Amino acid sequence: MRTNNEIIDYMNELLNRRGMSRNQLAEKVGAASSTVSRYFSKTRQFPLNSANEYAKALGTTPEDLIGVIPIDEKITDGSHNYTFLPAHIAAGALTSVDPLTYEDAEQIQLSDAIMGKYAGDHDITIMYADGESMNRVIPDGSLLAIKVTDNGVIENGDIVVFSEDGGYSVKRYYDNKSAKIVTFSPDSTNNKFEPIVYRYEDMDNVRVVGKVVVYTVVL
C-alpha cells in the first residue's frame, strides 16, 4: 500500500497524463480547491475514505490509487488475496452499511509484510474505517483487517467491529460478567464520543463481527 506522499505523487502523475488541473479535479470530486491544494502540498493527509471519488475522477480504481492490487492481477511471492467489502465502518455512532454483503465482496491483494502473522488467513475481511472515535489508534480512512470470529475468542480491550440491526461500528470491547453488561468504548482524542453499553438481555440483535487484527496507518 502506498504512503500518503506516494499517493499524492501518483495523483500528480495521473493529472499530468490527463492534462487535468487540480482545480478541475476538485470540481469533479466536489471538494474545495483549497482542500485539494493542501493534499497536494502534503500539509493535509489524503483521506483514504475518499479514494473512490478521486480514483473515478482520475480514471483509475481506488485499489490502484492507494496501491492495493486487485485479484485479477498476478499474485507475487509474499502476497495473499483477501475478501474486501467496499463499505466504510463507522468509527463513531452505529451507521447503516448497505453494501455490507458478501454478494458485493471483492478481492484485493496485500503483502505479507503488512499482514504479519495473519498473512494468508482465510478468515480475514478488509474494510475501511470512517470517523474519529478511534483516532488514538486508528486514523480516519484506515484499512481494517477484521478476523471474522465468534465472541468466545474476543478479549477485553480488543478492537472489534460490531453490529446492531444493520448498523456497524468499530470500538474497544469490554465484557463485565459480574454486572452482565457489554461496553463498546471509543478510543479518541475527542471526548464527545461516548461508550455504547448493552445489558446482556438487550443483546439479541447485537453481534461482534470480528476482531480488528491489522490496520494501516498512512503517514
N, CA and C atoms as a LAMMPS dump frame, in Angstrom:
ITEM: TIMESTEP
0
ITEM: NUMBER OF ATOMS
657
ITEM: BOX BOUNDS ff ff ff
-5.0000000000000000e+02 5.0000000000000000e+02
-5.0000000000000000e+02 5.0000000000000000e+02
-5.0000000000000000e+02 5.0000000000000000e+02
ITEM: ATOMS id mol type element x y z
1 1 1 N 0.84 -1.195 0
2 1 2 C 0 0 0
3 1 3 C 0.876 1.246 0
4 2 1 N 0.476 2.255 -0.776
5 2 2 C 1.259 3.468 -0.858
6 2 3 C 1.144 4.307 0.418
7 3 1 N 2.218 5.017 0.749
8 3 2 C 2.153 6.009 1.818
9 3 3 C 1.39 7.227 1.316
10 4 1 N 1.089 8.148 2.216
11 4 2 C 0.375 9.355 1.823
12 4 3 C 1.135 10.115 0.73
13 5 1 N 2.446 10.292 0.905
14 5 2 C 3.235 11.026 -0.093
15 5 3 C 3.236 10.315 -1.44
16 6 1 N 3.288 8.989 -1.422
17 6 2 C 3.272 8.221 -2.672
18 6 3 C 1.937 8.339 -3.39
19 7 1 N 0.835 8.369 -2.611
20 7 2 C -0.492 8.554 -3.215
21 7 3 C -0.554 9.903 -3.921
22 8 1 N -0.072 10.95 -3.254
23 8 2 C -0.116 12.292 -3.848
24 8 3 C 0.775 12.363 -5.079
25 9 1 N 1.953 11.768 -5.014
26 9 2 C 2.839 11.757 -6.181
27 9 3 C 2.179 11.049 -7.366
28 10 1 N 1.475 9.953 -7.072
29 10 2 C 0.796 9.213 -8.142
30 10 3 C -0.375 10.027 -8.699
31 11 1 N -1.086 10.732 -7.829
32 11 2 C -2.182 11.578 -8.293
33 11 3 C -1.653 12.692 -9.194
34 12 1 N -0.501 13.248 -8.852
35 12 2 C 0.134 14.258 -9.713
36 12 3 C 0.451 13.68 -11.084
37 13 1 N 0.961 12.447 -11.071
38 13 2 C 1.282 11.774 -12.333
39 13 3 C 0.035 11.575 -13.174
40 14 1 N -1.071 11.159 -12.543
41 14 2 C -2.323 10.948 -13.277
42 14 3 C -2.88 12.263 -13.81
43 15 1 N -2.756 13.324 -13.026
44 15 2 C -3.205 14.638 -13.504
45 15 3 C -2.436 15.044 -14.761
46 16 1 N -1.136 14.842 -14.721
47 16 2 C -0.307 15.208 -15.874
48 16 3 C -0.662 14.381 -17.106
49 17 1 N -0.92 13.083 -16.906
50 17 2 C -1.278 12.222 -18.035
51 17 3 C -2.566 12.688 -18.702
52 18 1 N -3.489 13.187 -17.899
53 18 2 C -4.809 13.539 -18.419
54 18 3 C -4.94 15.029 -18.728
55 19 1 N -3.872 15.796 -18.489
56 19 2 C -3.934 17.229 -18.751
57 19 3 C -4.969 17.926 -17.898
58 20 1 N -5.118 17.461 -16.67
59 20 2 C -6.141 17.992 -15.769
60 20 3 C -5.477 18.84 -14.689
61 21 1 N -6.119 19.935 -14.317
62 21 2 C -5.604 20.782 -13.241
63 21 3 C -6.152 20.319 -11.893
64 22 1 N -5.533 20.805 -10.852
65 22 2 C -6.019 20.47 -9.504
66 22 3 C -7.403 21.063 -9.266
67 23 1 N -7.653 22.228 -9.803
68 23 2 C -8.982 22.836 -9.658
69 23 3 C -10.043 22.001 -10.364
70 24 1 N -9.699 21.479 -11.526
71 24 2 C -10.636 20.609 -12.234
72 24 3 C -10.9 19.33 -11.453
73 25 1 N -9.859 18.791 -10.842
74 25 2 C -10.03 17.596 -10.005
75 25 3 C -10.951 17.905 -8.84
76 26 1 N -10.725 19.047 -8.18
77 26 2 C -11.569 19.433 -7.046
78 26 3 C -13.028 19.542 -7.469
79 27 1 N -13.264 20.106 -8.655
80 27 2 C -14.638 20.242 -9.151
81 27 3 C -15.274 18.881 -9.404
82 28 1 N -14.501 17.949 -9.961
83 28 2 C -15.025 16.618 -10.268
84 28 3 C -15.414 15.846 -8.999
85 29 1 N -14.634 16.007 -7.935
86 29 2 C -14.91 15.249 -6.71
87 29 3 C -15.795 16.023 -5.737
88 30 1 N -16.12 17.279 -6.082
89 30 2 C -16.983 18.076 -5.22
90 30 3 C -16.31 18.561 -3.956
91 31 1 N -14.99 18.813 -4.037
92 31 2 C -14.234 19.295 -2.883
93 31 3 C -13.784 20.728 -3.119
94 32 1 N -13.49 21.44 -2.034
95 32 2 C -12.971 22.8 -2.157
96 32 3 C -11.568 22.766 -2.758
97 33 1 N -11.276 23.715 -3.628
98 33 2 C -9.946 23.771 -4.244
99 33 3 C -8.855 23.916 -3.192
100 34 1 N -9.164 24.659 -2.119
101 34 2 C -8.173 24.849 -1.058
102 34 3 C -7.868 23.541 -0.339
103 35 1 N -8.885 22.69 -0.182
104 35 2 C -8.681 21.393 0.46
105 35 3 C -7.801 20.505 -0.401
106 36 1 N -8.116 20.431 -1.699
107 36 2 C -7.316 19.618 -2.616
108 36 3 C -5.886 20.139 -2.677
109 37 1 N -5.726 21.448 -2.648
110 37 2 C -4.393 22.041 -2.685
111 37 3 C -3.567 21.608 -1.486
112 38 1 N -4.206 21.501 -0.326
113 38 2 C -3.469 21.066 0.878
114 38 3 C -3.052 19.602 0.762
115 39 1 N -3.89 18.77 0.108
116 39 2 C -3.465 17.391 -0.121
117 39 3 C -2.194 17.353 -0.969
118 40 1 N -2.196 18.153 -2.048
119 40 2 C -1.071 18.111 -2.979
120 40 3 C 0.181 18.777 -2.411
121 41 1 N -0.004 19.714 -1.482
122 41 2 C 1.167 20.305 -0.828
123 41 3 C 1.647 19.437 0.331
124 42 1 N 0.886 18.375 0.605
125 42 2 C 1.217 17.398 1.643
126 42 3 C 1.199 18.011 3.05
127 43 1 N 0.382 19.054 3.21
128 43 2 C 0.182 19.633 4.534
129 43 3 C -1.073 19.077 5.199
130 44 1 N -1.816 18.294 4.43
131 44 2 C -3.013 17.633 4.956
132 44 3 C -3.058 16.228 4.393
133 45 1 N -3.369 15.261 5.256
134 45 2 C -3.373 13.86 4.83
135 45 3 C -4.528 13.576 3.887
136 46 1 N -4.225 12.865 2.81
137 46 2 C -5.274 12.468 1.873
138 46 3 C -6.196 11.453 2.55
139 47 1 N -7.524 11.663 2.503
140 47 2 C -8.461 10.757 3.184
141 47 3 C -8.715 9.484 2.373
142 48 1 N -8.308 8.361 2.89
143 48 2 C -8.493 7.107 2.16
144 48 3 C -9.967 6.808 1.903
145 49 1 N -10.842 7.323 2.774
146 49 2 C -12.263 7.043 2.556
147 49 3 C -12.841 7.838 1.384
148 50 1 N -12.018 8.702 0.763
149 50 2 C -12.437 9.413 -0.452
150 50 3 C -11.76 8.845 -1.697
151 51 1 N -11.07 7.716 -1.54
152 51 2 C -10.31 7.151 -2.664
153 51 3 C -11.205 6.825 -3.85
154 52 1 N -12.437 6.369 -3.604
155 52 2 C -13.34 6.03 -4.714
156 52 3 C -13.596 7.232 -5.611
157 53 1 N -13.926 8.388 -4.994
158 53 2 C -14.258 9.578 -5.767
159 53 3 C -13.045 10.088 -6.557
160 54 1 N -11.89 10.133 -5.9
161 54 2 C -10.694 10.645 -6.57
162 54 3 C -10.232 9.694 -7.674
163 55 1 N -10.326 8.398 -7.402
164 55 2 C -9.917 7.425 -8.417
165 55 3 C -10.79 7.541 -9.664
166 56 1 N -12.092 7.664 -9.462
167 56 2 C -13.008 7.799 -10.603
168 56 3 C -12.678 9.043 -11.412
169 57 1 N -12.424 10.153 -10.72
170 57 2 C -12.111 11.405 -11.404
171 57 3 C -10.805 11.314 -12.185
172 58 1 N -9.88 10.49 -11.697
173 58 2 C -8.57 10.366 -12.32
174 58 3 C -8.492 9.195 -13.296
175 59 1 N -9.628 8.516 -13.494
176 59 2 C -9.669 7.441 -14.481
177 59 3 C -8.971 6.169 -14.059
178 60 1 N -8.997 5.873 -12.765
179 60 2 C -8.385 4.64 -12.291
180 60 3 C -9.279 4.02 -11.23
181 61 1 N -8.779 3.022 -10.523
182 61 2 C -9.534 2.362 -9.465
183 61 3 C -8.991 2.79 -8.115
184 62 1 N -9.806 2.707 -7.051
185 62 2 C -9.304 3.054 -5.716
186 62 3 C -8.163 2.147 -5.287
187 63 1 N -8.217 0.867 -5.715
188 63 2 C -7.133 -0.055 -5.36
189 63 3 C -5.818 0.381 -5.985
190 64 1 N -5.895 0.817 -7.24
191 64 2 C -4.693 1.297 -7.915
192 64 3 C -4.188 2.578 -7.266
193 65 1 N -5.113 3.47 -6.921
194 65 2 C -4.727 4.756 -6.358
195 65 3 C -3.966 4.596 -5.042
196 66 1 N -4.454 3.71 -4.168
197 66 2 C -3.802 3.576 -2.859
198 66 3 C -2.77 2.451 -2.837
199 67 1 N -2.645 1.733 -3.964
200 67 2 C -1.588 0.733 -4.051
201 67 3 C -1.962 -0.632 -3.545
202 68 1 N -3.265 -0.956 -3.568
203 68 2 C -3.728 -2.294 -3.202
204 68 3 C -4.091 -3.008 -4.495
205 69 1 N -3.522 -4.174 -4.751
206 69 2 C -3.624 -4.824 -6.054
207 69 3 C -4.865 -5.696 -6.142
208 70 1 N -5.726 -5.499 -7.157
209 70 2 C -6.917 -6.345 -7.316
210 70 3 C -6.55 -7.788 -7.631
211 71 1 N -7.53 -8.687 -7.447
212 71 2 C -7.276 -10.112 -7.638
213 71 3 C -6.938 -10.458 -9.073
214 72 1 N -7.429 -9.677 -10.053
215 72 2 C -7.192 -10.054 -11.435
216 72 3 C -5.774 -9.739 -11.91
217 73 1 N -4.953 -9.185 -11.022
218 73 2 C -3.547 -9.016 -11.34
219 73 3 C -2.76 -10.178 -10.745
220 74 1 N -1.623 -10.435 -11.288
221 74 2 C -0.837 -11.601 -10.91
222 74 3 C -0.406 -11.538 -9.446
223 75 1 N -0.577 -12.622 -8.731
224 75 2 C -0.133 -12.699 -7.354
225 75 3 C 1.369 -12.941 -7.332
226 76 1 N 2.066 -12.099 -6.611
227 76 2 C 3.508 -12.267 -6.498
228 76 3 C 3.844 -12.925 -5.18
229 77 1 N 5.069 -13.449 -5.083
230 77 2 C 5.504 -14.049 -3.834
231 77 3 C 5.411 -13.017 -2.716
232 78 1 N 4.996 -13.487 -1.532
233 78 2 C 4.918 -12.587 -0.387
234 78 3 C 3.635 -11.79 -0.322
235 79 1 N 2.594 -12.218 -1.056
236 79 2 C 1.305 -11.541 -1.018
237 79 3 C 0.186 -12.574 -1.012
238 80 1 N -0.979 -12.185 -0.485
239 80 2 C -2.158 -13.048 -0.492
240 80 3 C -3.39 -12.215 -0.818
241 81 1 N -4.433 -12.9 -1.287
242 81 2 C -5.711 -12.262 -1.553
243 81 3 C -6.609 -12.342 -0.325
244 82 1 N -7.436 -11.303 -0.139
245 82 2 C -8.369 -11.243 0.983
246 82 3 C -9.715 -10.723 0.489
247 83 1 N -10.768 -11.112 1.183
248 83 2 C -12.092 -10.566 0.892
249 83 3 C -12.105 -9.085 1.251
250 84 1 N -12.58 -8.267 0.331
251 84 2 C -12.673 -6.825 0.553
252 84 3 C -14.12 -6.399 0.37
253 85 1 N -14.683 -5.787 1.412
254 85 2 C -16.042 -5.249 1.327
255 85 3 C -15.941 -3.738 1.163
256 86 1 N -16.386 -3.203 0.02
257 86 2 C -16.221 -1.779 -0.274
258 86 3 C -17.224 -0.923 0.491
259 87 1 N -17.144 -0.979 1.808
260 87 2 C -18.021 -0.199 2.674
261 87 3 C -17.167 0.431 3.761
262 88 1 N -17.721 1.422 4.43
263 88 2 C -16.997 2.153 5.456
264 88 3 C -17.627 1.856 6.82
265 89 1 N -16.818 1.327 7.751
266 89 2 C -17.289 1.039 9.097
267 89 3 C -17.104 2.273 9.956
268 90 1 N -18.174 2.72 10.599
269 90 2 C -18.12 3.964 11.358
270 90 3 C -17.262 3.822 12.597
271 91 1 N -16.294 4.727 12.728
272 91 2 C -15.589 4.878 13.996
273 91 3 C -16.291 6.034 14.702
274 92 1 N -17.51 5.784 15.124
275 92 2 C -18.376 6.791 15.717
276 92 3 C -19.662 6.112 16.101
277 93 1 N -20.79 6.744 15.825
278 93 2 C -22.08 6.114 16.096
279 93 3 C -22.297 4.96 15.13
280 94 1 N -23.163 4.037 15.518
281 94 2 C -23.524 2.953 14.618
282 94 3 C -24.106 3.53 13.337
283 95 1 N -23.609 3.047 12.215
284 95 2 C -24.035 3.562 10.916
285 95 3 C -24.524 2.42 10.045
286 96 1 N -25.645 2.629 9.391
287 96 2 C -26.164 1.624 8.475
288 96 3 C -25.219 1.465 7.302
289 97 1 N -24.906 0.215 6.968
290 97 2 C -23.966 -0.066 5.886
291 97 3 C -24.656 -0.978 4.882
292 98 1 N -25.278 -0.384 3.867
293 98 2 C -25.994 -1.166 2.874
294 98 3 C -25.104 -2.15 2.121
295 99 1 N -23.821 -1.758 1.762
296 99 2 C -23.021 -2.671 0.948
297 99 3 C -22.431 -3.853 1.723
298 100 1 N -22.7 -3.952 3.007
299 100 2 C -22.062 -4.999 3.792
300 100 3 C -22.721 -6.348 3.53
301 101 1 N -22.437 -6.897 2.359
302 101 2 C -22.94 -8.203 1.98
303 101 3 C -21.898 -8.903 1.136
304 102 1 N -21.739 -10.188 1.335
305 102 2 C -20.711 -10.903 0.609
306 102 3 C -21.049 -11.076 -0.87
307 103 1 N -22.276 -10.724 -1.27
308 103 2 C -22.578 -10.702 -2.703
309 103 3 C -21.819 -9.571 -3.389
310 104 1 N -21.495 -8.523 -2.624
311 104 2 C -20.78 -7.367 -3.168
312 104 3 C -19.284 -7.437 -2.893
313 105 1 N -18.826 -8.535 -2.311
314 105 2 C -17.419 -8.636 -1.928
315 105 3 C -16.508 -8.66 -3.14
316 106 1 N -15.362 -8.034 -2.983
317 106 2 C -14.315 -8.07 -3.985
318 106 3 C -13.122 -8.806 -3.38
319 107 1 N -12.05 -8.913 -4.138
320 107 2 C -10.826 -9.497 -3.626
321 107 3 C -9.692 -8.514 -3.856
322 108 1 N -8.855 -8.324 -2.851
323 108 2 C -7.678 -7.49 -3.006
324 108 3 C -6.458 -8.255 -2.519
325 109 1 N -5.311 -7.79 -2.941
326 109 2 C -4.058 -8.43 -2.582
327 109 3 C -3.27 -7.513 -1.66
328 110 1 N -2.811 -8.051 -0.537
329 110 2 C -1.99 -7.302 0.406
330 110 3 C -0.71 -8.077 0.66
331 111 1 N 0.351 -7.341 0.906
332 111 2 C 1.639 -8 1.131
333 111 3 C 1.67 -8.669 2.496
334 112 1 N 2.418 -9.745 2.581
335 112 2 C 2.577 -10.449 3.848
336 112 3 C 3.268 -9.579 4.888
337 113 1 N 4.077 -8.633 4.434
338 113 2 C 4.767 -7.745 5.368
339 113 3 C 3.76 -6.884 6.129
340 114 1 N 2.682 -6.469 5.452
341 114 2 C 1.634 -5.685 6.107
342 114 3 C 0.82 -6.564 7.05
343 115 1 N 0.479 -7.775 6.611
344 115 2 C -0.428 -8.634 7.37
345 115 3 C 0.243 -9.38 8.509
346 116 1 N 1.57 -9.487 8.475
347 116 2 C 2.282 -10.144 9.568
348 116 3 C 1.835 -11.575 9.777
349 117 1 N 1.564 -11.948 11.029
350 117 2 C 1.195 -13.334 11.341
351 117 3 C -0.156 -13.73 10.768
352 118 1 N -0.929 -12.753 10.292
353 118 2 C -2.24 -13.051 9.71
354 118 3 C -2.169 -13.211 8.195
355 119 1 N -0.971 -13.208 7.642
356 119 2 C -0.802 -13.372 6.199
357 119 3 C -1.426 -14.686 5.74
358 120 1 N -2.296 -14.61 4.752
359 120 2 C -2.931 -15.801 4.197
360 120 3 C -4.103 -16.331 4.995
361 121 1 N -4.491 -15.66 6.078
362 121 2 C -5.609 -16.121 6.914
363 121 3 C -6.915 -15.978 6.141
364 122 1 N -7.633 -17.065 5.955
365 122 2 C -8.861 -17.059 5.147
366 122 3 C -10.047 -16.437 5.875
367 123 1 N -9.899 -16.177 7.17
368 123 2 C -10.989 -15.569 7.929
369 123 3 C -10.881 -14.051 8.008
370 124 1 N -9.971 -13.477 7.232
371 124 2 C -9.771 -12.032 7.252
372 124 3 C -10.664 -11.35 6.205
373 125 1 N -11.318 -10.275 6.613
374 125 2 C -12.062 -9.403 5.713
375 125 3 C -11.5 -7.998 5.842
376 126 1 N -11.346 -7.312 4.709
377 126 2 C -10.789 -5.965 4.701
378 126 3 C -11.898 -4.95 4.472
379 127 1 N -11.894 -3.881 5.296
380 127 2 C -12.87 -2.806 5.157
381 127 3 C -12.198 -1.481 5.498
382 128 1 N -12.918 -0.373 5.289
383 128 2 C -12.434 0.947 5.656
384 128 3 C -13.008 1.369 7.009
385 129 1 N -12.227 2.167 7.766
386 129 2 C -12.742 2.842 8.963
387 129 3 C -13.09 4.274 8.587
388 130 1 N -14.174 4.771 9.136
389 130 2 C -14.665 6.096 8.77
390 130 3 C -15.068 6.846 10.037
391 131 1 N -14.273 7.833 10.453
392 131 2 C -14.617 8.609 11.641
393 131 3 C -13.451 8.756 12.596
394 132 1 N -13.706 9.444 13.71
395 132 2 C -12.631 9.834 14.625
396 132 3 C -12.735 9.217 16.022
397 133 1 N -13.699 8.328 16.261
398 133 2 C -13.879 7.852 17.628
399 133 3 C -12.802 6.87 18.085
400 134 1 N -11.955 6.4 17.13
401 134 2 C -10.853 5.512 17.493
402 134 3 C -9.51 6.106 17.063
403 135 1 N -9.442 7.443 16.97
404 135 2 C -8.279 8.056 16.321
405 135 3 C -6.987 7.993 17.117
406 136 1 N -7.034 7.541 18.364
407 136 2 C -5.769 7.33 19.091
408 136 3 C -4.972 6.185 18.475
409 137 1 N -5.682 5.243 17.879
410 137 2 C -5.015 4.077 17.299
411 137 3 C -5.328 3.876 15.825
412 138 1 N -6.51 4.306 15.381
413 138 2 C -6.938 4.068 14.002
414 138 3 C -7.366 5.383 13.369
415 139 1 N -6.53 5.979 12.516
416 139 2 C -6.923 7.229 11.86
417 139 3 C -8.103 7.022 10.916
418 140 1 N -8.882 8.068 10.751
419 140 2 C -9.991 8.072 9.795
420 140 3 C -9.472 7.666 8.418
421 141 1 N -10.193 6.762 7.759
422 141 2 C -9.827 6.331 6.426
423 141 3 C -8.886 5.151 6.362
424 142 1 N -8.506 4.591 7.528
425 142 2 C -7.599 3.443 7.518
426 142 3 C -8.28 2.201 6.957
427 143 1 N -7.471 1.317 6.4
428 143 2 C -7.957 -0.005 6.03
429 143 3 C -7.882 -0.906 7.253
430 144 1 N -8.953 -1.65 7.505
431 144 2 C -9.014 -2.57 8.637
432 144 3 C -8.976 -4.008 8.148
433 145 1 N -8.176 -4.822 8.798
434 145 2 C -8.219 -6.267 8.58
435 145 3 C -8.97 -6.867 9.761
436 146 1 N -10.129 -7.432 9.473
437 146 2 C -11.017 -7.948 10.522
438 146 3 C -11.011 -9.466 10.459
439 147 1 N -10.635 -10.084 11.573
440 147 2 C -10.686 -11.547 11.65
441 147 3 C -12.077 -11.946 12.101
442 148 1 N -12.842 -12.472 11.178
443 148 2 C -14.222 -12.847 11.468
444 148 3 C -14.206 -14.051 12.391
445 149 1 N -14.882 -13.916 13.519
446 149 2 C -14.78 -14.947 14.548
447 149 3 C -15.995 -14.868 15.448
448 150 1 N -16.068 -15.756 16.429
449 150 2 C -17.172 -15.683 17.376
450 150 3 C -16.7 -14.98 18.647
451 151 1 N -17.671 -14.637 19.503
452 151 2 C -17.356 -13.866 20.706
453 151 3 C -16.432 -14.591 21.666
454 152 1 N -16.322 -15.89 21.531
455 152 2 C -15.552 -16.663 22.5
456 152 3 C -14.071 -16.352 22.517
457 153 1 N -13.526 -15.833 21.423
458 153 2 C -12.099 -15.545 21.376
459 153 3 C -11.818 -14.044 21.452
460 154 1 N -12.834 -13.254 21.758
461 154 2 C -12.647 -11.812 21.928
462 154 3 C -12.334 -11.536 23.395
463 155 1 N -11.287 -10.762 23.628
464 155 2 C -10.885 -10.423 24.987
465 155 3 C -11.138 -8.952 25.272
466 156 1 N -11.266 -8.633 26.565
467 156 2 C -11.481 -7.245 26.951
468 156 3 C -10.34 -6.361 26.447
469 157 1 N -10.718 -5.235 25.86
470 157 2 C -9.737 -4.312 25.319
471 157 3 C -9.466 -4.501 23.84
472 158 1 N -9.91 -5.632 23.271
473 158 2 C -9.732 -5.852 21.832
474 158 3 C -10.552 -4.821 21.047
475 159 1 N -10.032 -4.447 19.88
476 159 2 C -10.779 -3.588 18.967
477 159 3 C -11.607 -4.488 18.062
478 160 1 N -12.911 -4.247 18.028
479 160 2 C -13.812 -5.121 17.282
480 160 3 C -14.721 -4.292 16.377
481 161 1 N -15.255 -4.957 15.367
482 161 2 C -16.386 -4.433 14.597
483 161 3 C -17.622 -5.154 15.115
484 162 1 N -18.648 -4.38 15.472
485 162 2 C -19.889 -4.993 15.951
486 162 3 C -21.066 -4.391 15.207
487 163 1 N -22.178 -5.102 15.271
488 163 2 C -23.356 -4.644 14.538
489 163 3 C -24.594 -4.747 15.411
490 164 1 N -25.583 -3.923 15.067
491 164 2 C -26.906 -3.992 15.675
492 164 3 C -27.928 -3.522 14.647
493 165 1 N -28.809 -4.419 14.256
494 165 2 C -29.909 -4.08 13.341
495 165 3 C -29.423 -3.357 12.081
496 166 1 N -28.34 -3.864 11.49
497 166 2 C -27.863 -3.278 10.238
498 166 3 C -26.908 -2.12 10.395
499 167 1 N -26.669 -1.671 11.635
500 167 2 C -25.686 -0.617 11.886
501 167 3 C -24.376 -1.234 12.326
502 168 1 N -23.263 -0.657 11.916
503 168 2 C -21.943 -1.204 12.205
504 168 3 C -21.038 -0.13 12.774
505 169 1 N -20.145 -0.535 13.673
506 169 2 C -19.19 0.4 14.239
507 169 3 C -17.952 -0.362 14.703
508 170 1 N -16.847 0.377 14.906
509 170 2 C -15.612 -0.21 15.423
510 170 3 C -15.296 0.452 16.767
511 171 1 N -15.065 -0.355 17.791
512 171 2 C -14.817 0.132 19.15
513 171 3 C -13.973 -0.893 19.919
514 172 1 N -13.547 -0.509 21.113
515 172 2 C -12.928 -1.472 22.034
516 172 3 C -14.028 -2.216 22.798
517 173 1 N -13.799 -3.498 23.012
518 173 2 C -14.81 -4.392 23.592
519 173 3 C -14.486 -4.68 25.062
520 174 1 N -15.5 -4.57 25.916
521 174 2 C -15.342 -4.918 27.336
522 174 3 C -16.59 -5.669 27.795
523 175 1 N -16.377 -6.837 28.371
524 175 2 C -17.476 -7.671 28.875
525 175 3 C -17.36 -7.756 30.387
526 176 1 N -18.293 -7.117 31.095
527 176 2 C -18.327 -7.152 32.559
528 176 3 C -19.301 -8.248 32.975
529 177 1 N -18.764 -9.415 33.238
530 177 2 C -19.619 -10.578 33.511
531 177 3 C -20.373 -10.432 34.829
532 178 1 N -19.759 -9.791 35.824
533 178 2 C -20.438 -9.642 37.106
534 178 3 C -21.628 -8.69 37.001
535 179 1 N -21.465 -7.621 36.212
536 179 2 C -22.559 -6.669 36.031
537 179 3 C -23.477 -7.07 34.877
538 180 1 N -23.057 -8.066 34.097
539 180 2 C -23.811 -8.546 32.941
540 180 3 C -24.087 -7.434 31.926
541 181 1 N -23.008 -6.718 31.615
542 181 2 C -23.106 -5.687 30.588
543 181 3 C -21.898 -5.79 29.654
544 182 1 N -22.118 -5.408 28.407
545 182 2 C -21.041 -5.319 27.424
546 182 3 C -20.932 -3.867 26.991
547 183 1 N -19.708 -3.357 26.988
548 183 2 C -19.457 -1.962 26.621
549 183 3 C -18.557 -1.899 25.396
550 184 1 N -18.943 -1.086 24.437
551 184 2 C -18.12 -0.804 23.263
552 184 3 C -17.625 0.631 23.416
553 185 1 N -16.322 0.782 23.685
554 185 2 C -15.782 2.083 24.081
555 185 3 C -14.962 2.731 22.97
556 186 1 N -15.091 4.05 22.818
557 186 2 C -14.235 4.776 21.884
558 186 3 C -12.825 4.889 22.445
559 187 1 N -11.893 5.221 21.585
560 187 2 C -10.503 5.472 21.994
561 187 3 C -10.04 6.678 21.192
562 188 1 N -10.518 7.86 21.629
563 188 2 C -10.396 9.056 20.804
564 188 3 C -9.819 10.222 21.595
565 189 1 N -9.213 11.137 20.872
566 189 2 C -8.763 12.383 21.482
567 189 3 C -9.926 13.357 21.674
568 190 1 N -11.068 13.028 21.088
569 190 2 C -12.257 13.874 21.186
570 190 3 C -13.218 13.276 22.198
571 191 1 N -13.474 14.007 23.28
572 191 2 C -14.299 13.45 24.358
573 191 3 C -15.798 13.49 24.07
574 192 1 N -16.181 13.906 22.859
575 192 2 C -17.614 13.897 22.53
576 192 3 C -18.122 12.473 22.312
577 193 1 N -17.204 11.539 22.027
578 193 2 C -17.615 10.166 21.782
579 193 3 C -17.819 9.439 23.11
580 194 1 N -18.934 8.75 23.217
581 194 2 C -19.282 8.071 24.46
582 194 3 C -19.396 6.567 24.243
583 195 1 N -19.169 5.788 25.312
584 195 2 C -19.313 4.325 25.197
585 195 3 C -20.747 3.937 24.847
586 196 1 N -20.876 2.799 24.163
587 196 2 C -22.18 2.208 23.868
588 196 3 C -22.31 0.977 24.755
589 197 1 N -23.331 0.966 25.615
590 197 2 C -23.455 -0.06 26.656
591 197 3 C -24.724 -0.878 26.439
592 198 1 N -24.587 -2.197 26.568
593 198 2 C -25.734 -3.097 26.446
594 198 3 C -25.798 -4.015 27.662
595 199 1 N -26.982 -4.203 28.19
596 199 2 C -27.198 -5.283 29.152
597 199 3 C -27.304 -6.601 28.38
598 200 1 N -26.925 -7.678 29.029
599 200 2 C -26.964 -8.976 28.351
600 200 3 C -28.33 -9.241 27.728
601 201 1 N -29.389 -8.896 28.46
602 201 2 C -30.736 -9.228 27.975
603 201 3 C -31.16 -8.374 26.785
604 202 1 N -30.386 -7.316 26.501
605 202 2 C -30.733 -6.44 25.377
606 202 3 C -29.857 -6.684 24.155
607 203 1 N -29.139 -7.806 24.124
608 203 2 C -28.159 -8.033 23.065
609 203 3 C -28.609 -9.028 22.005
610 204 1 N -29.904 -9.282 21.925
611 204 2 C -30.387 -10.251 20.937
612 204 3 C -29.991 -9.866 19.512
613 205 1 N -29.98 -8.563 19.224
614 205 2 C -29.678 -8.103 17.864
615 205 3 C -28.274 -7.517 17.738
616 206 1 N -27.44 -7.743 18.766
617 206 2 C -26.071 -7.237 18.746
618 206 3 C -25.121 -8.397 18.452
619 207 1 N -24.197 -8.165 17.53
620 207 2 C -23.265 -9.228 17.147
621 207 3 C -21.866 -8.663 16.957
622 208 1 N -20.881 -9.326 17.552
623 208 2 C -19.491 -8.974 17.279
624 208 3 C -19.106 -9.654 15.976
625 209 1 N -18.835 -8.848 14.953
626 209 2 C -18.498 -9.379 13.63
627 209 3 C -17.115 -10.009 13.65
628 210 1 N -16.181 -9.335 14.296
629 210 2 C -14.822 -9.855 14.344
630 210 3 C -13.878 -8.89 15.028
631 211 1 N -12.657 -9.334 15.178
632 211 2 C -11.613 -8.561 15.849
633 211 3 C -10.725 -7.884 14.809
634 212 1 N -10.442 -6.604 15.022
635 212 2 C -9.501 -5.893 14.15
636 212 3 C -8.09 -6.324 14.529
637 213 1 N -7.413 -6.995 13.601
638 213 2 C -6.094 -7.551 13.911
639 213 3 C -4.957 -6.786 13.233
640 214 1 N -5.288 -6.064 12.168
641 214 2 C -4.304 -5.243 11.465
642 214 3 C -5.018 -4.011 10.944
643 215 1 N -4.367 -2.86 11.022
644 215 2 C -4.907 -1.675 10.368
645 215 3 C -3.745 -0.866 9.812
646 216 1 N -3.977 -0.241 8.681
647 216 2 C -2.931 0.552 8.05
648 216 3 C -2.969 1.963 8.573
649 217 1 N -1.825 2.545 8.755
650 217 2 C -1.711 3.939 9.162
651 217 3 C -0.879 4.65 8.124
652 218 1 N -1.485 5.554 7.366
653 218 2 C -0.768 6.281 6.323
654 218 3 C -0.183 7.55 6.915
655 219 1 N 1.127 7.701 6.872
656 219 2 C 1.802 8.856 7.465
657 219 3 C 2.037 9.93 6.412
